[in-house]
Amino acid sequence: MSAPAPKGYQREAVTNALEIFRYAESQLRQAEDEPSRAAATAFNGCLLLEAPTGSGKTLMAGMIAETFSAPDWDANARIVWFWFTPFAGLVEQAKGAIKSTFVGLRVRNLQGDRKTRGIKSGDVFVTTWASVAATNKETRKIRSSGDSVVALDDLIGELRAEGFRIGVVVDEAHHGFTRAAEAVRFYRETMRPDFTLMITATPDDQDVDKFKKAAGIGHLHRVCVSRKEAVDAGLIKDGIKSIAYLAADDQKELVDFPATALADGWGMHGAIKQGLQAAGIGLVPLMLVQVGNSNAAVQEARTLLAALSVPESKIAWYTADDPNDDLLAVAIDEQKEVLIFKVAVALGFDAPRAFTLVSMRGAKDTDFGIQVVGRILRVHGRLQGPTLEQKLPELLRYGYVFLADAANQSGLVHAGEKINAIQSELSQVCPFTMVVKVAGRNEIQVTHNGQAQLLSVPYTPPAWSVADAGSGNAGAHVAAPPSWQPTGILTHLVLTPPETAPQSPDTPRRSPLLSGNRRFPVRNGVPRVHRAERLPLSTGDLLTCIAASIAIDHQVFQAGLRQSVKVTRRIVDVFEGSEETESLQARLSDDEIARRAQSVLFDAGYVDPRDLHDALLTRLKSEFGHRGIDVDHTGLERALNRIMATCPHLIRVAARTCAARFKEVFDTAPLPEFVETQAGAQRSRRNVYGVMPQDLNGPERAFADLLDADTTGTVDYWFRNEPRKPWSICIVMPSGDRYFPDFAVKVAGPGPDSRLLLVEIKGRHILNGDATVDKILAEHKLYGVPLMLTQNDDGRFMTVRFFPKTGRNEEDQIFRLENLAGYCRASFI
């Protein structure tokens, strides 16, 4: 089978490449030394063919290799090609394409056919860089001689000795080539190709420059094909439409985006299938489903497809670990309508039946986005041809990508911009090399300003060292595209022993007890027993209160029956940039709803979440009964989860209200009879022990000094309310957590407890932390609401107040010590 008739732009690209290679060949034949041959190759022996996926890159590369190897242009043409694919899985695909299309090329087996006997111009060895330049067992076999084969290194040397040129075709793998030290060394030192043809749909100038340096290339020729030329020729689709889903911030985590994208994609697949039938085209389309690299990802996709009633017999999947179906076989087997594949398979495989791709994972990387686009960009042979193309409806002239994560749409848009940036371009023969006679011998010199040198000046290729390639070997780096290499923080991640965190000036420091420590007894007349709060030991009444307090109105009840949520579907034309939006009902995520519901159950840490769940379930079951709706246990569970996930505040408000109602007041243990501290510790006028506590931070110490400096007679005494001590005063907050204010201050007046004020000192930077907001709303049943203070930049204390309209704590007014009585609980003043 011969190659199909090339399109006009393909003929131009092939002719242009051959012109450059033939010029280099003419110089190689005149060269009489190795540096001269290296100069000819470095400036006219390397060419990069840039063209969109589906535009016929393989066809053009094969035509170049076939024509350049054929004797019809030169009876002395003798060249053997080494064709490198990005992945081992694409080797057979490339072999199949070469065998079926190019009669002038003969595929040879690198494993068992390494011998020069019978070799001829146009022979092709198809392999990967990892297969020839990695340090694994199989590579060592290829690089070693056997009973009937020679080592690869020796084979290349023997081919040169017999007059063959060495040609290399690099399909996309040049992206990772420069990161593999062994691959670069093999290319430069062992293979030393006379001609290098790179083909890519993902050009990257930085990668190209690195390749030039690594390969020792002086000038890289570029032949470019625009997307428009391939579209006009009917080889690729008019465009790609990217579909993503947007939801409100408070709703988006409730949406099952993967299930929504998959359902939408399957619907489009069905529409395309009907469109092909209506157009009289006998083709069954293929939907691609791209999943992440986890082992469970394929099974999750299969489960979702089963929920859409997709027959198992129509589903194929392919992963490196579980190659259930051969990619090439699935591409042509029209009994299969869905192909699930992992991310790493995205690069390079042909699926011309594919119109639709559902991406369950990220495509933020532009180059990876190009590969995703490339999988559905091709036009199947049955749809090609100008006459047929004119009859195709718009639906069949586009490919469609459905994204489970809207953030990944940027990768596809940038991919479209990058593909559009490739404009048709041909290359010219590089004039920088010239054949000159030096001492009666032909020498190829690299000219400067068009002038040759009178003396012999051997060409020196650009310098390269192993350090330029970074760490790793060919097997580690060439097996995946560069965007998947560890970058950023991952490349610098090291395990280090934990360091002791430095202490800030405000960090309390406890001094060790030294000989000579003194005991300071509590002042006479100071009550040592105070009142603390706790939740009841039995939570039965508390649970009953929570279940009964939930306001399940019609809107809340409907939330339990809800099946979907409204989202916006954003459709972007990847190449044109146009955008349109429409509304869509998206499926709720049962997993996310269950996770949120569980979080609500565990929010009230003072009750057993299982008991709370049962109480809420009983309440909801009665609501279904009142409305005359029958529901089984599974439906009741689902409804409760949806109510808790959608309206978490209902349970939280009820739990906090009931916690405040049912909390109990009890006697604390007595304050210690004395405290022991270092000799020379600062004395305190108003502290119950007559000494300043040692564990105060900066603002707390300033407040204690303020209390001691009282001259108005307002402060009777004060003590540090240590947290979690048997004698500590605690408050049960609405959340059920215990709160220990920093100070207890006895305001002068009658009664032992009537004017005991609890005071909390808070740093300004945490005024609106979650715990602080809860604390400012807390109220002790006996002592009332604690006074919260913060110290501003000039050292003054400010009262803190909660503002319901903003939901924030803010500084309110300057704190005056003489106003302490006004902050005490009014009923006791």
C-alpha positions in Angstrom: 0.0 0.0 0.0 1.5 3.3 -1.0 1.1 6.6 0.8 -2.1 8.6 0.2 -2.0 11.5 -2.2 -0.5 14.3 -0.2 -2.3 17.7 0.2 -0.8 20.8 -1.2 0.8 22.0 2.0 2.2 18.6 2.7 3.9 18.4 -0.7 5.4 21.9 0.0 6.7 20.9 3.5 8.2 17.7 2.1 9.8 19.4 -0.8 11.3 22.1 1.4 12.7 19.5 3.9 14.2 17.5 1.0 15.8 20.5 -0.5 17.6 21.2 2.8 18.7 17.6 3.5 19.9 17.2 -0.1 22.0 20.3 0.2 23.6 18.9 3.4 24.1 15.5 1.6 26.0 17.3 -1.2 28.3 18.9 1.3 28.8 15.6 3.2 30.0 14.0 -0.1 32.5 16.7 -0.6 33.8 16.7 3.0 37.0 14.8 3.6 37.3 14.9 7.4 35.0 14.4 10.4 34.8 18.1 11.6 33.7 19.1 8.1 31.0 16.5 8.0 29.9 17.7 11.5 29.6 21.2 10.2 27.5 20.2 7.3 25.2 18.3 9.5 25.0 21.0 12.2 23.8 23.7 9.8 21.7 21.8 7.3 21.1 18.4 8.7 18.5 19.1 11.4 14.9 20.1 10.7 11.8 20.7 13.0 8.4 20.1 11.4 5.7 21.9 13.4 2.1 21.0 12.6 -1.2 20.4 14.5 -2.2 16.9 15.4 -4.1 15.4 12.6 -2.5 17.4 9.9 -0.4 14.5 8.7 2.9 14.9 10.5 3.7 11.2 10.4 2.8 11.1 6.7 5.1 14.1 5.9 7.9 12.6 8.0 7.5 9.2 6.3 7.5 10.9 2.9 10.7 12.8 3.7 12.4 9.6 4.9 11.1 7.5 2.1 12.0 9.9 -0.7 15.4 10.8 0.8 16.3 7.1 1.0 15.2 6.3 -2.5 17.7 5.8 -5.3 15.4 7.6 -7.9 16.8 11.0 -6.8 20.4 9.7 -6.3 21.6 6.2 -7.1 24.2 6.5 -4.3 21.6 7.4 -1.6 22.1 5.1 1.4 20.5 5.9 4.7 19.2 4.0 7.7 16.6 5.6 10.0 16.1 5.4 13.7 12.5 6.5 14.5 11.9 7.6 18.2 8.4 7.7 19.6 7.5 9.3 23.0 6.3 6.1 24.6 6.8 2.4 24.2 3.1 2.0 23.7 3.3 4.1 20.5 6.1 2.0 18.9 3.7 -0.4 17.4 1.4 2.4 16.2 4.4 4.0 14.4 5.5 0.6 12.9 2.0 0.0 11.6 1.7 3.4 10.0 5.1 3.0 8.3 4.4 -0.6 7.1 1.0 0.3 5.7 1.9 3.6 4.0 5.5 3.7 2.8 6.6 1.0 0.4 10.1 2.5 0.3 10.6 2.1 4.0 11.2 -1.3 5.7 10.6 -1.7 9.4 13.4 -3.6 11.2 13.3 -5.2 14.7 15.8 -3.6 17.0 15.6 -6.5 19.4 16.5 -9.4 17.1 17.5 -7.9 13.8 20.7 -6.0 14.6 22.9 -7.0 11.8 24.2 -5.3 8.7 23.8 -8.3 6.3 20.9 -7.6 4.0 20.4 -4.0 5.3 19.4 -1.5 2.7 18.6 2.2 2.3 15.2 3.0 3.8 15.4 0.5 6.7 13.8 1.9 9.8 14.3 0.9 13.5 11.4 2.2 15.6 12.1 2.6 19.3 12.2 5.0 22.2 15.0 6.9 23.8 14.4 5.0 27.0 14.9 1.7 25.1 18.4 2.6 23.9 19.8 5.0 26.5 18.4 3.9 29.9 20.3 1.8 32.4 17.8 -1.1 32.5 18.1 -4.8 31.7 16.5 -4.6 28.2 18.7 -1.7 27.2 21.8 -3.5 28.3 20.7 -6.3 26.0 20.3 -4.0 23.0 23.7 -2.4 23.7 25.4 -5.8 24.0 26.2 -8.4 21.3 24.5 -11.8 21.1 24.8 -15.0 19.2 23.2 -13.6 16.1 23.1 -9.9 16.6 25.7 -7.2 17.3 25.5 -4.5 19.9 23.6 -1.4 18.9 26.7 0.7 19.2 28.6 -1.7 16.9 25.7 -1.8 14.5 25.8 2.0 14.0 29.6 1.9 13.6 29.3 -0.9 11.0 26.6 1.0 9.1 28.9 4.0 8.8 31.8 1.8 7.7 29.6 0.4 4.9 28.7 3.9 3.7 25.3 4.4 5.2 24.1 7.7 6.5 22.4 7.7 9.9 19.0 9.5 10.1 16.9 10.1 13.2 13.2 10.9 13.4 12.2 12.3 16.8 8.4 12.3 17.4 7.6 14.7 20.2 10.2 13.1 22.5 12.6 16.0 22.0 10.7 17.6 24.8 12.2 15.2 27.4 15.4 14.4 25.5 17.5 17.1 27.1 16.6 16.0 30.6 18.0 12.5 30.0 21.8 12.6 30.3 22.2 9.1 28.8 20.0 9.9 25.8 22.0 13.0 25.0 25.3 11.2 25.4 24.0 8.3 23.2 22.8 10.9 20.5 26.0 12.9 20.5 28.7 10.3 21.0 27.3 7.0 19.6 24.6 7.7 17.1 26.0 11.0 15.7 23.2 11.2 13.1 23.8 12.9 9.8 20.2 14.0 9.5 17.7 14.7 12.3 14.0 15.3 11.6 11.9 16.3 14.6 8.1 16.4 14.3 5.8 18.1 16.9 2.4 19.4 17.6 3.6 21.1 20.8 6.5 23.4 19.8 8.3 25.1 22.7 11.1 27.5 21.9 12.9 26.8 25.2 12.8 23.0 24.6 14.0 23.6 21.0 16.9 25.7 22.1 17.9 23.1 24.7 17.7 20.4 22.1 19.9 22.4 19.8 22.6 22.8 22.5 22.3 19.2 23.6 22.5 17.8 20.1 25.3 20.1 19.0 23.2 21.7 16.3 24.4 25.0 14.8 21.2 25.9 12.9 17.7 24.4 13.3 15.5 24.6 10.2 11.7 25.0 10.9 9.0 24.0 8.6 5.6 25.1 9.9 2.0 24.2 9.0 -0.9 26.3 10.2 -4.1 24.8 11.5 -6.1 26.6 8.8 -4.3 24.7 6.1 -5.2 21.4 7.7 -8.8 22.5 8.2 -9.1 23.7 4.6 -7.8 20.3 3.5 -10.5 18.5 5.5 -8.0 16.7 7.7 -8.9 18.2 11.0 -12.1 19.6 12.5 -13.1 23.2 12.2 -12.6 23.7 16.0 -12.9 22.4 19.5 -15.6 23.5 21.9 -14.6 23.3 25.6 -17.5 22.9 28.1 -17.1 23.7 31.8 -19.5 24.1 34.6 -19.7 27.0 37.1 -21.7 27.0 40.4 -22.1 29.6 43.2 -19.4 29.4 45.8 -21.7 28.1 48.4 -23.1 25.4 46.0 -20.1 24.3 43.9 -18.9 21.7 46.4 -22.3 20.1 46.3 -22.2 19.5 42.6 -21.0 16.2 41.3 -19.0 17.7 38.4 -17.5 14.5 37.1 -20.9 12.9 36.9 -22.3 16.0 35.3 -19.5 16.2 32.7 -19.8 12.5 31.9 -23.6 12.7 31.5 -23.3 15.8 29.3 -20.5 14.1 27.2 -22.6 10.9 26.7 -25.5 13.1 25.6 -23.3 14.8 23.0 -22.0 11.4 21.9 -25.5 10.3 21.3 -26.3 13.4 19.3 -23.2 13.0 17.1 -24.1 9.3 16.6 -27.6 10.4 15.3 -26.0 13.2 13.2 -23.7 10.7 11.4 -26.7 8.4 10.7 -28.8 11.3 9.4 -25.9 12.4 7.1 -25.7 8.8 5.7 -22.2 8.3 7.1 -21.6 4.7 8.3 -19.4 5.5 11.3 -19.9 4.8 15.0 -18.2 7.7 17.0 -16.0 7.2 20.0 -16.1 9.0 23.3 -12.8 9.3 25.2 -12.8 9.5 29.0 -9.6 10.8 30.5 -9.1 9.9 34.2 -6.4 10.5 36.8 -3.6 8.1 37.6 -5.1 6.5 40.7 -5.9 2.9 40.5 -9.5 3.5 41.4 -10.1 6.2 38.7 -11.0 3.8 35.9 -13.5 1.9 38.1 -15.1 5.1 39.2 -15.6 6.1 35.6 -17.0 2.7 34.7 -19.5 3.0 37.7 -20.6 6.4 36.5 -21.1 5.2 33.0 -23.1 2.2 34.2 -25.4 4.7 36.0 -25.9 6.3 32.6 -27.0 2.9 31.2 -23.9 2.6 29.0 -23.6 -1.1 28.2 -20.5 -2.7 29.6 -19.8 -4.3 26.2 -19.3 -0.8 24.7 -16.7 0.3 27.2 -13.0 -0.2 26.8 -10.2 1.0 29.0 -6.5 1.2 28.8 -3.9 1.8 31.5 -0.3 0.7 31.8 -1.2 -1.5 34.7 -4.4 -2.9 33.2 -4.3 -2.8 29.4 -7.8 -4.3 29.0 -8.0 -3.2 25.4 -5.4 -2.3 22.8 -5.5 1.4 21.9 -5.1 0.8 18.2 -7.7 -2.0 18.2 -10.2 0.2 20.0 -9.6 3.0 17.6 -11.1 0.9 14.7 -13.4 -1.4 16.6 -16.8 0.2 16.2 -18.4 -2.1 18.8 -16.6 0.1 21.4 -18.1 3.5 21.9 -16.2 4.6 25.1 -12.5 4.4 25.8 -11.3 5.2 29.4 -7.6 6.0 29.6 -5.3 7.4 32.2 -3.4 10.7 31.9 -0.1 9.2 30.8 -1.7 7.7 27.7 -2.9 11.0 26.4 0.2 11.7 24.3 0.2 10.6 20.7 -2.3 7.8 20.2 -4.6 8.1 17.2 -8.4 7.9 17.6 -10.0 9.4 14.5 -13.4 8.1 15.5 -13.3 10.4 18.6 -15.6 13.5 18.6 -16.0 13.8 22.4 -13.6 13.8 25.3 -14.6 13.9 29.0 -11.7 15.1 31.2 -12.1 14.0 34.8 -8.8 15.5 35.8 -6.7 18.6 35.2 -5.5 20.0 31.9 -4.0 23.3 33.1 -0.7 22.7 31.4 -0.8 24.2 27.9 1.2 21.4 26.2 -0.9 18.8 27.9 -4.0 20.7 26.7 -2.7 20.5 23.2 -2.5 16.7 23.5 -6.0 16.5 24.8 -7.2 18.6 21.9 -5.2 16.5 19.5 -7.1 13.3 20.5 -10.4 14.6 19.0 -9.1 17.0 16.3 -8.7 14.5 13.5 -11.3 14.0 10.8 -12.1 10.3 10.2 -11.3 9.1 6.6 -15.0 8.5 6.0 -15.7 12.2 6.6 -12.8 13.6 4.5 -13.1 15.0 1.0 -14.3 18.5 -0.1 -17.6 17.3 -1.4 -18.5 15.4 1.8 -17.1 18.1 4.0 -19.5 20.7 2.5 -22.5 18.6 3.4 -21.5 18.0 7.1 -23.7 19.8 9.6 -21.9 22.1 12.1 -22.4 19.5 14.9 -20.0 17.1 13.1 -17.4 19.7 12.2 -16.3 20.2 15.8 -14.8 18.2 18.6 -16.1 18.6 22.2 -14.2 18.5 25.5 -16.2 18.3 28.7 -14.3 19.3 31.8 -15.1 18.2 35.4 -13.0 21.0 36.7 -13.7 24.5 35.2 -10.3 25.7 36.3 -8.7 23.4 33.7 -10.4 25.3 30.9 -7.5 27.7 30.8 -5.1 24.9 29.7 -7.3 24.2 26.6 -7.7 27.9 25.8 -4.0 28.4 26.0 -3.5 25.3 23.9 -5.8 26.8 21.2 -3.8 30.1 21.3 -0.5 28.2 20.9 -1.8 26.1 18.0 -3.2 29.2 16.3 0.2 30.9 16.7 1.8 28.4 14.3 1.8 30.1 10.9 2.8 28.4 7.7 6.5 28.8 7.1 9.1 27.2 4.9 12.8 27.2 5.5 15.8 28.2 3.4 19.2 26.4 3.1 21.5 27.8 5.7 24.3 29.8 3.9 26.8 29.6 6.8 28.7 26.6 5.6 31.0 26.7 2.6 33.2 24.1 0.9 36.7 25.5 0.5 40.0 24.1 -0.6 42.6 24.2 2.1 46.0 22.6 1.3 44.5 20.7 -1.5 41.7 19.2 0.5 38.0 19.9 0.7 37.0 21.4 4.0 33.6 22.7 5.1 34.0 25.9 7.1 31.4 27.9 9.0 31.6 31.3 7.5 31.5 34.6 9.3 30.0 37.5 7.4 30.1 35.3 4.3 33.9 35.0 4.4 35.8 31.7 4.5 39.1 31.3 6.5 42.4 30.9 4.9 43.6 28.6 7.5 41.8 25.4 8.6 39.2 26.1 11.3 37.5 22.8 12.4 33.9 23.2 13.4 33.2 22.8 17.1 29.7 22.0 18.2 28.0 23.8 21.1 29.3 22.6 24.4 27.2 20.3 26.6 27.8 18.6 29.9 25.9 16.0 31.9 25.0 18.8 34.4 23.0 20.5 31.6 20.6 17.5 31.6 19.9 17.5 35.3 19.7 14.4 37.4 18.1 11.1 36.3 18.4 8.8 33.3 16.6 8.4 30.1 14.1 5.9 31.4 13.1 8.3 34.1 12.7 11.4 32.0 11.8 10.4 28.5 8.9 8.1 29.5 6.7 11.1 30.3 6.2 14.6 28.9 8.1 17.4 30.6 5.0 18.9 32.3 4.8 15.8 34.4 8.4 16.0 35.8 8.7 17.0 39.5 9.0 20.7 39.5 9.0 23.6 42.0 8.8 22.5 45.6 8.9 18.8 44.8 12.5 19.1 43.4 13.7 20.6 46.6 11.8 18.5 49.1 14.1 17.0 51.7 13.5 15.4 55.0 15.0 17.4 57.8 14.7 17.0 61.6 12.3 19.3 63.2 13.8 22.5 64.6 12.8 24.1 67.9 10.5 26.9 67.1 11.9 30.3 68.2 10.0 31.9 71.0 8.5 35.3 70.5 9.0 38.0 73.2 5.4 37.3 74.3 5.8 33.6 74.7 5.4 32.7 78.3 8.4 31.2 79.9 8.2 29.1 83.0 11.3 29.5 85.2 12.5 26.4 86.9 12.0 26.0 90.7 15.2 27.0 92.4 16.4 26.6 95.9 15.2 29.6 97.8 11.8 29.6 96.2 9.1 31.2 98.3 5.5 30.3 99.0 2.9 33.0 98.9 -0.4 32.1 100.6 -3.8 33.2 99.4 -5.1 36.4 101.0 -7.5 36.1 104.0 -11.1 36.6 103.2 -10.8 35.7 99.5 -13.3 33.0 98.5 -11.5 30.0 97.2 -14.4 28.2 95.6 -16.0 29.6 92.5 -18.6 28.5 90.0 -17.9 26.8 86.7 -20.1 25.4 83.9 -20.4 22.0 82.3 -22.8 20.2 80.1 -25.0 17.6 81.7 -23.5 14.1 82.0 -26.7 12.6 80.5 -27.3 14.0 77.0 -30.8 12.5 76.4 -32.7 15.7 77.1 -30.1 17.7 75.2 -30.5 15.5 72.1 -34.3 15.7 72.4 -34.0 19.5 72.6 -31.8 19.7 69.5 -34.0 17.5 67.4 -37.1 19.4 68.4 -35.6 22.9 67.9 -34.7 22.4 64.2 -37.0 24.5 62.1 -37.9 22.2 59.2 -40.1 24.5 57.1 -41.1 23.8 53.5 -37.9 25.1 52.1 -35.7 23.0 54.3 -37.8 19.9 53.7 -37.5 20.5 49.9 -33.7 20.6 50.3 -33.9 17.0 51.5 -35.7 16.0 48.3 -33.4 17.9 46.1 -31.7 15.9 43.3 -29.8 18.6 41.4 -28.4 22.1 41.6 -28.5 24.9 39.0 -25.1 25.5 37.4 -23.9 27.6 34.4 -22.5 25.7 31.5 -19.7 27.8 29.8 -18.9 26.9 26.2 -15.6 28.3 24.8 -14.4 27.8 21.3 -10.8 26.9 21.9 -9.5 28.3 18.6 -11.8 31.3 18.0 -12.1 32.4 21.7 -15.8 33.0 21.5 -17.8 32.2 24.6 -21.5 31.4 25.5 -23.2 30.4 28.6 -26.5 28.6 29.5 -28.1 27.1 32.6 -28.1 23.5 33.5 -29.3 21.3 36.3 -26.3 19.4 37.6 -26.4 16.3 39.7 -25.6 16.6 43.4 -22.5 14.9 44.7 -23.6 12.2 47.2 -20.0 11.8 48.5 -19.5 15.5 49.1 -23.0 15.8 50.7 -22.2 12.8 53.0 -18.9 14.4 54.0 -20.5 17.7 54.8 -23.3 16.1 56.7 -20.8 14.1 58.8 -18.9 17.4 59.5 -22.1 18.9 60.9 -22.7 15.8 63.1 -19.2 16.1 64.6 -19.5 19.9 65.1 -21.3 19.4 68.4 -18.5 17.6 70.1 -20.3 17.3 73.4 -22.8 14.8 72.1 -22.2 11.4 70.4 -22.6 12.0 66.6 -24.3 8.6 66.3 -26.9 9.6 68.9 -27.4 12.9 67.3 -27.8 11.3 63.9 -30.5 8.9 65.3 -32.4 11.8 67.0 -32.4 13.9 63.8 -33.4 10.8 61.7 -36.4 10.2 64.0 -37.4 13.9 63.8 -37.2 13.9 60.0 -39.1 10.6 59.7 -42.0 12.3 61.6 -41.9 15.2 59.2 -42.2 12.8 56.2 -45.2 11.3 58.0 -46.9 14.6 58.6 -46.6 15.4 54.9 -48.0 12.0 53.9 -44.8 10.9 52.1 -43.6 7.3 52.3 -39.8 6.9 52.4 -37.5 4.0 53.0 -34.5 4.1 55.3 -32.0 4.9 52.4 -34.2 7.7 51.2 -34.5 9.1 54.7 -30.7 9.0 55.2 -30.1 10.7 51.9 -32.7 13.4 52.7 -31.1 14.0 56.2 -27.6 14.3 54.6 -28.9 16.9 52.1 -30.6 19.0 54.7 -27.4 19.0 56.9 -25.2 19.8 53.9 -27.4 22.5 52.5 -28.6 24.0 55.8 -25.8 23.3 58.3 -26.7 26.3 60.4 -30.0 24.8 61.4 -28.4 22.0 63.4 -25.7 24.2 64.7 -28.1 26.9 65.9 -30.3 24.3 67.5 -27.3 22.6 69.2 -26.0 25.8 70.6 -29.3 27.0 71.8 -29.9 23.8 73.6 -26.3 23.7 75.0 -26.8 27.1 76.5 -30.2 26.0 78.0 -29.0 22.8 79.5 -25.6 23.6 80.8 -25.1 23.3 84.6 -23.3 25.3 87.2 -21.1 23.5 89.7 -18.6 24.3 92.4 -14.9 24.3 91.4 -12.2 22.9 93.5 -10.7 25.5 96.0 -8.0 27.8 94.8 -4.6 26.4 96.1 -3.7 27.6 99.5 -0.4 29.1 98.2 1.7 29.4 95.1 5.4 28.8 94.9 7.6 31.1 92.9 11.1 32.3 92.7 12.6 34.5 95.3 12.6 38.1 94.1 9.4 37.6 92.0 7.5 40.9 91.4 5.0 41.6 94.1 1.4 42.5 93.3 -0.9 44.8 95.3 -4.2 43.3 94.2 -3.4 39.7 93.3 -4.9 37.2 95.7 -1.4 35.7 96.3 0.3 39.1 96.4 2.7 38.1 93.6 2.6 38.5 89.9 2.0 35.2 88.0 4.9 34.0 85.9 2.9 32.8 82.8 1.6 36.1 81.6 2.3 37.4 78.1 3.0 41.0 77.3 -0.6 42.4 77.0 -1.7 40.2 80.0 1.1 41.6 82.1 0.2 45.1 81.1 -3.4 44.6 82.2 -2.3 43.1 85.5 -0.1 46.1 86.1 -3.1 48.3 85.3 -5.2 46.4 88.0 -2.5 46.8 90.6 -2.2 50.5 89.8 -5.9 51.2 90.6 -6.3 54.2 93.0 -10.0 54.6 92.6 -10.9 51.7 94.9 -12.6 49.8 92.1 -10.5 46.7 92.2 -10.8 44.5 95.3 -8.6 41.7 94.1 -7.8 39.6 91.0 -6.4 36.2 90.1 -5.1 34.5 87.0 -7.8 32.1 85.8 -5.5 29.3 84.7 -7.0 27.0 82.0 -8.1 23.5 82.7 -7.3 23.4 86.4 -9.7 21.9 88.9 -10.2 25.4 90.4 -10.6 27.2 87.1 -13.7 29.0 86.1 -15.0 27.8 82.7 -17.8 28.8 80.5 -19.6 26.3 78.1 -19.7 28.1 74.8 -22.5 27.7 72.3 -20.3 25.2 70.4 -20.0 23.1 73.6 -16.3 23.8 74.0 -15.0 25.1 77.3 -13.7 28.7 77.6 -11.4 29.9 80.4 -11.2 33.7 80.5 -7.7 35.0 81.4 -8.6 36.9 84.6 -11.2 37.0 87.4 -11.5 40.5 88.9 -13.5 41.2 92.1 -15.0 44.6 91.6 -15.4 46.4 95.0 -18.9 46.1 96.4 -21.1 43.9 98.6 -21.4 40.1 98.2 -18.7 37.5 97.5 -19.6 36.8 93.8 -21.9 39.7 92.9 -19.2 41.7 91.3 -16.8 39.0 90.0 -15.9 40.0 86.5 -14.3 37.6 84.0 -11.8 39.4 81.6 -10.2 38.1 78.4 -7.2 39.8 76.8 -7.0 39.2 73.0 -4.4 40.1 70.4 -5.7 42.3 67.6 -4.5 39.8 65.0 -6.9 37.1 66.2 -9.9 39.3 67.0 -11.9 37.5 64.3 -10.6 34.0 64.6 -13.3 31.3 64.9 -12.6 30.7 68.6 -12.6 34.5 69.4 -16.0 35.0 67.8 -17.4 32.1 69.8 -15.9 33.5 73.0 -17.4 36.9 72.7 -20.8 35.4 72.4 -20.3 33.2 75.4 -22.1 33.9 78.7 -21.6 32.5 82.2 -24.9 31.7 83.9 -23.7 33.4 87.1 -20.9 35.8 86.2 -22.4 37.0 82.9 -20.6 37.9 79.7 -16.8 38.2 80.1 -15.2 41.5 79.2 -12.9 41.2 76.1 -10.1 43.7 75.7 -7.4 44.3 73.2 -4.3 46.5 73.4 -3.7 48.9 70.5 -0.4 50.2 69.1 -0.1 53.0 71.7 -0.6 50.6 74.6 -4.2 51.6 75.5 -6.7 48.9 76.1 -9.9 48.9 74.0 -13.1 47.1 74.6 -14.1 44.6 71.9 -17.7 44.3 70.7 -19.4 41.9 68.2 -21.3 43.7 65.4 -24.1 41.4 64.1 -24.5 43.2 60.8 -20.9 42.6 59.8 -20.4 39.4 61.8 -17.1 40.7 63.1 -15.5 41.7 66.3 -14.3 45.3 66.4 -12.6 47.7 68.8 -15.4 49.7 70.5 -14.2 52.2 73.0 -11.3 53.1 75.3 -11.3 50.9 78.5 -11.4 52.9 81.8 -10.7 51.0 85.0 -13.2 53.0 87.0 -16.0 51.6 84.6 -15.4 48.0 85.7 -18.6 47.9 87.7 -20.6 48.7 84.5 -19.4 45.6 82.9 -20.5 43.3 85.7 -23.8 41.3 85.4 -26.5 43.9 85.9 -28.7 41.6 88.0 -26.1 41.3 90.7 -25.0 44.9 91.0 
